[in-house]
Amino acid sequence: MSTDRPIFVVGCPRSGTTMLQLMLHAHKRIAVPPETRFLLSAYYHRRVHGDMRDAGRRRALAEWIAGDKATKFHELGLDRAEYVRRATEGPGSLGSVVGEAFREYAERFGKARWGDKRPSYVKYVDVLLRLFPDAQFVHLVRDGRDCVASLKEMPWYTLDVYHAVANWAESVDQGRRLARSLPPGSYHELRYEDLTADPAGELSKLCEFLGEEFDPSMCEPQRVADVAVPARKVWHRNTRNEVSAARVGSWAARLEPWEVALCEHVLSRRLRDHGYELSGAPSPSARHLLTYRRTATRRALGRLERQARDQVNRRREPGPLAAMLTSGQLALAGVPRPRVAGELIKG
């Protein structure tokens, strides 16, 4: 049965989410754009943007999304004026104004479903569900040691190894919570190593979860890389090659011995739970372990502070949040499904 539910690709940074984005974008019914920067910002500034039941407010938000360079709207390749018009004339909710941009991106390719990829979304699933209550989440997990090794080499990653290790721990911990708490058909987890070893097999399972037929084109994501990955992101150059498992386990040559020791000590249970073997590295030094624990504690406190502020803001919502763009969203909002031409109404 066909569906139009939004799809969110999440995971620790450098876990292969861009490759998975392209695999989904290669599907004949699914479009997943390059990363944007307006969804979370629109949500956390919702009191500033005001009540979206007001057409003027919808227009103002849409103009900010389409016109501010920081939102990266331009990478969607959409007509700004047309998006603003459609968002203004569309349903009066924050999710509808935001979702309209992604819906138009899917229409650009003649596709029925849209997705969005941003690794950090794994920590904001509660927010995404407030905006898109019928969403499906795909969590890609990669060996934490490979993620840490790759993050170290990224020109945009300005934090240290301790933050990189904590980031992976937070992502997989959140994945475990989501697997327990989300309703059936909402959360799917797969490993990067399995996906690169057997793309067809893993993507078939993914399509079954999404309610879609498997499309063999998904196994050749490099064919759509020029469309869905900006050329300026040189760190994604491997997405223009065939799917390969060549980088699996490369952490052994890319991490310092003390970094391997730290990873395997603080991540040991998580690594084993996800099927990764430990190398038997010695215990890390007390200094490295203390620095990591302080880093992880600061990050945890930061998350708690953000969540506390948001809980306060939830008591003073400026207007409706949930999108009303898909059949599932309309049903949840109590809006009658639009009739299809020639359709008979039973009863």
N, C-alpha and C positions, 0 to 999 in steps of 0.2 A: 504494500500500500504506500503510495507516494505521500510525502510530508514536506512541510516547508519550515520545520523547526530550525532556529539558528544553531550553528555549531561553533564552539569555542575550543581552540587548540591551546593547551597550557602545558607547563613543565618548567623545570629549571632552565635558565639561559644556557645555550650551547648544548642542549640535549637532542638537537635534530628537529626542532619544531618547524624550522623553515622548510626543510625537506618534506615534512608531513603536510605543511601548508600547500606546497606545490602538488603533492600527490592528490590532495583533495581538490585543488583547483583544476587538476587535469580531468576530473570526473565530469561527465557530460551534463550533470544537473547541479553542480556545486561550484560556487565562486568564493575564493578566499583571498582578500587583497593584501598588499604589503601592510606592515604595521602602521597604525595611525596613533594619534595622541589626544583624542578628544573625548572618548567614552568615559573614562574615569574622571577626567577633569570636569566634564559636564555634570556628573553625578555629585561630586564633592563640592561643587559651587552651585548646587541646585537652588539654594535660597537666594543667591544673587540673581540667577536667571529668572526666578519667579514661577508663577502658575502657568503651566503650558496650556491651560484651557483658553488662555487669552492669545488670539492670533498674533498680536503685536509681540508678545513674549516669544512665541514660536519663531517668528521671523528674526528677532534679535539673536536668539540662540543659533539658528541656522546660519545667519550671516557671520557670526563668530566662528562656527565650525568651518565654513567654506572660505573665510577670508584671512584667518590668522595663520601665519606661517608655522607656528608651533604645533598646530593640529595635524599637519601633514596631509590635509585633505587633498591637496593638489596631486598626490601620488595615486589617488583613485582614478584619475583621468576623467572626471565628471564635469559637466557644465555647471558652474557655480550658481548661476541665476536660476536654472531649472531646478536644482536641488532646493534652493531657498523657497521657490514657489511651491514645490510639492510638499515640503516640510510645513510650510505655513498653512497650506490648505488641508493638511492631513490631520490625523487624530490628535486630540489635546492631551498628550502625556509626554514626559521627558524621554522615555524609551522610544516613542514613536518618532520624535524628531531625530534622535541619534540613529535609530535603526533605518530610517529612510535613506541615509547615505549608503549603507551597506546593501539595502535592497536595490538601489539604483545601480550599484556596482555589479550585482548579479545580473540585472537586466542588460547591462552593457555587453555581457557575453551570452545573452539569451538563455540564462539559467534560472531555475526555479528557487534555489536555496542559496543563502549566503552564510559565510562563516567569518570568523575573525581570529587572528593569531597574535598572541602576545604572551610570552612565558609567564610574566608576573601575574597574569590573570588568575593563576592557580590560588593566589592569596586573596582574591576578591570575588570568589564565586558567589558569596551571599549578595554582593552588590549586583553582579550580572543577573542573578535570578530575580532581583527586585525590578530590574529593567526589562528582562526577557524571561518571564516565568516558565516558558516551555523549552528553554535552551537545553542542548546536549553538550557534554564536556568530554573531550578526548585528551587524556593525559599521557604524554610521552615521557618515559623514564629511561635515563641512560646511566651507565656506571658513573657514580659520583666522582671517582678519581679522574675519569676522562673529562667530565664537565669542569672540574677545577682546573685541570691542565689547560683546557681550551680557553676558559675565562681569563687566565693569566696572560694569554697572548692577544687578547682583544684590545684594539686601540681605544675603544669607548669604555672599557671597564677600569674604573679609577680606584676601586677598593682593593684590599689585600686578600691573601689566600684564606685568612680566617673568615672573612665575609663570604668568600666563595664556598667554603665548606659548609658554613651555616646556611647559605642559600639552598644548597642541595638538600640538607637535612629538613629544612622547613617545607620544601616542595614535596618531598616524599611523605612527610608526616601529614601534610594537608591532604595528599592523595588518599591516604589510609582513612582519614576522617570522612572524606567525601564518599568513598566506596561504601562506608557504613551508613551514612546519613541520607544520601540522595535516593530518590525513588528509582525503581527499576527502569532501565531504558534511558537514564540520564547521564551515567558516568561509565566511561570505558578507558581502561589503562592498557598500554602496550609498551614493550621495551624496544629501544633503538636497535639493540643487537639482534633481536628477532626480526625486526622490520627490515634491516639491511640484509640479513641472511636469507629471508624468504618473503620478499615483498608481496607476491601474489597471495600467499597464504594469510599473512597478517592483514593485508588490506581487504581480503574477502571477509574476515571476521569483523573488521571495522565497518564495512558496508552493511553487514547483517545488523550490527548494533544501530547504525544510522537509519535503517529501513530502506536502504538503496540496493540496487543491483550492482554487483562488482563490475567496474569498467577497467579493462586491461590497460587503458591509457594511463591509469594511475601509477603503473610500474615504470613509467618513463617521465618523471617529473621535470627532467632537464629540458623537455620540449616546451614547457610553459614558463621557464625561469626568466626569460627576457621580458615577459609580460608582468609577472607578479613579484619580481625581486628587483628593486632599484639598482642600477649599475653602480651607484656610488658606494653600495655596501659590499666592498671588496672582500670582506671576511666571509661572505656567502658564495664565493666563487666556485666552491665545490658543488653547489647546487646545479651548476651548468654541465656537470658530468653525470655519467650513469651512476645509478645507486651502487654503492660499494661499502663493504665492511672493512676496508683497509685501515680505517682509523680506530677500529675497536681495539681496546687495550693499549693504545699508544701512550697512555699515561706513564707506563713503565720507563719510557725514554724521555718524558717531558717534565716529570716532577722530580724535585730534589728528594733525597732520601728522608729528610726530616718531614717533608710534606706528605710523602707516602705514609710515614709513621703516624702523623696526625690524622690523616683521612681514615686509615684503617682502625685507629683506636676509637675515635668519636663516632664513626659511621659504621662500625663493624656489624652491629645487629641489623641495621637498615640494608647494608650491602648484601648480607647473607639472605635476608628475607626476600630480596629481589633477585636472588639467584646468582650473585657475583661472588667469586672465590677470593679469599684474602691471600696475600702473598707471604704472610708470616713476618711482616716488618716488625722491628722492635718497638717498644713503647716510646711515645714521644717524650721529650724533655718536660720537666715540670713548668719551665718558662713558656714553652709553646702551648701546653695544655691550659695554663692559666690565662694566657692571652686569648685563646679561643673561647673559653668559658665567659670571659668578660665581654667579648664581642657578641656572642650568642645571647647573653643576658640583655645587653643594650638593645639589640634588635628586637627581642621579645617585648621589652618595655615600650619600645617605639610602636609596635603593633597594638599593644593594649591601649596606649594613649590615643592612637588613631581610631580604634574601635569605640572607645569611650566617647570621643567627640562626635562620632557618627551616631551613636545611640542617642545623644542629646538632641542632635539635629533631626532625628527621626520623630521626635515628639512635636516638631514644628514643620512638618512637610508643607511646602508651598503649593503642592498640587499633585495630581496623579503621576505615578512613575512608570507603571507597566506599559510596555508597548502594546499597540493594538493593530498589528500589521499582518500577522499570520493567522491561520485558522485556529490554532491552539490558543493564541493570545486573545483572539476575539471571543472564543468560548469561555475562557477564564474571566473575561470582563463582562460576560453576560450579553454580548452583542450578537445579534443573529448573523449567521453566516450568509454572505451574499449569494444570491441564487445564480447558478450557471445557466446560460441561455439554453432553453429546451429542457431544463430539468423539471421533473414532476415532483410536487410536494405531496408527501404521504399524509394520510389522515384527512 
